[in-house]
Amino acid sequence: MIINAAFRDVEQVSDAIGLLREHGTNTNQMEIFSSKPVELEPGVLDRSSRMSLVAVSAALLMGSLATTFIYYTQRAYPLVTGGMPLTSGWATGVVTFEMTMMGAILGTVFMFLWESGLLKKSRYPTPDLPESGVILQVECTADVDTAVDLLRRCGATSVDTLGKS
């Protein structure tokens, strides 16, 4: 069941999120919608991020693949170079560096899109946004009546429930 609660200001939303978290609602089950930027206090709706882990892993993977590709390419087609190396370490290092940075950038962009929800199908419809105010959307898996009561006690101007999830 999805609950959309409209609030007038951010403090009421922060109080509602705190009460819902105390009653067992996970932060991944809550979304905030507003027509203007909303700045919450630190720790209110924090979610863990794996962006740095993926960025470093993608960088290491791409750098290793680039170095491996260069190594095997240099040895797969033998050229007579008169005892000189086929390519210099500087040229290999530049390509490895650029591919490492490309891996870090692509990993960061992918995780940004993933964690922001832009790559996922929208599970629930986006509520109609008011000119001012904030809408808190809660995916309620337990007692819906308790959640609606908590939202109203925190100052929700309207609370709408949508069908089963």
Backbone hydrogen bonds, N-H to C=O, Kabsch-Sander energy under -0.5 kcal/mol:
donor,donor_aa,acceptor,acceptor_aa,energy
2,I,162,L,-0.7
2,I,163,G,-0.7
3,I,138,V,-2.6
4,N,160,D,-3.2
5,A,3,I,-0.5
5,A,136,L,-2.5
6,A,158,S,-2.7
7,F,134,V,-3.4
13,V,9,D,-1.2
14,S,10,V,-2.6
15,D,11,E,-2.2
16,A,12,Q,-2.3
17,I,13,V,-2.6
18,G,14,S,-2.3
19,L,15,D,-2.4
20,L,16,A,-2.5
21,R,17,I,-2.4
22,E,18,G,-1.9
23,H,19,L,-1.4
24,G,21,R,-1.4
25,T,20,L,-2.6
29,Q,26,N,-1.5
30,M,27,T,-1.4
31,E,137,Q,-2.4
33,F,135,I,-2.9
35,S,133,G,-0.5
40,L,38,V,-0.6
44,V,41,E,-1.7
54,V,50,R,-2.3
55,A,51,M,-2.5
56,V,52,S,-2.4
57,S,53,L,-2.4
58,A,54,V,-2.8
59,A,55,A,-2.0
60,L,56,V,-2.6
61,L,57,S,-2.4
62,M,58,A,-2.6
63,G,59,A,-2.5
64,S,60,L,-2.3
65,L,61,L,-2.6
66,A,62,M,-2.4
67,T,63,G,-2.3
68,T,64,S,-2.5
69,F,65,L,-2.7
70,I,66,A,-2.5
71,Y,67,T,-2.5
72,Y,68,T,-2.5
73,T,69,F,-2.0
74,Q,70,I,-2.3
75,R,71,Y,-1.2
76,A,72,Y,-1.2
77,Y,73,T,-0.9
81,T,79,L,-0.8
84,M,81,T,-0.9
92,T,88,S,-1.8
93,G,89,G,-2.6
94,V,90,W,-2.1
95,V,91,A,-1.9
96,T,92,T,-2.4
97,F,93,G,-2.6
98,E,94,V,-2.6
99,M,95,V,-2.4
100,T,96,T,-2.2
101,M,97,F,-2.5
102,M,98,E,-2.2
103,G,99,M,-2.1
104,A,100,T,-2.0
105,I,101,M,-2.4
106,L,102,M,-2.8
107,G,103,G,-2.4
108,T,104,A,-2.1
109,V,105,I,-2.7
110,F,106,L,-2.6
111,M,107,G,-2.3
112,F,108,T,-2.3
113,L,109,V,-2.4
114,W,110,F,-2.5
115,E,111,M,-3.1
116,S,112,F,-1.8
117,G,114,W,-0.9
118,L,113,L,-1.5
119,L,113,L,-1.2
134,V,7,F,-2.2
135,I,33,F,-3.0
136,L,5,A,-3.0
137,Q,31,E,-3.1
137,Q,135,I,-0.6
138,V,3,I,-2.8
138,V,136,L,-0.5
139,E,29,Q,-2.8
140,C,1,M,-2.7
140,C,138,V,-0.9
141,T,139,E,-0.6
144,V,142,A,-0.7
147,A,143,D,-1.6
148,V,144,V,-2.7
149,D,145,D,-2.2
150,L,146,T,-2.6
151,L,147,A,-2.3
152,R,148,V,-2.2
153,R,149,D,-2.3
154,C,150,L,-1.4
155,G,152,R,-1.3
156,A,151,L,-1.7
157,T,6,A,-2.7
158,S,6,A,-0.9
160,D,4,N,-3.0
162,L,2,I,-3.2
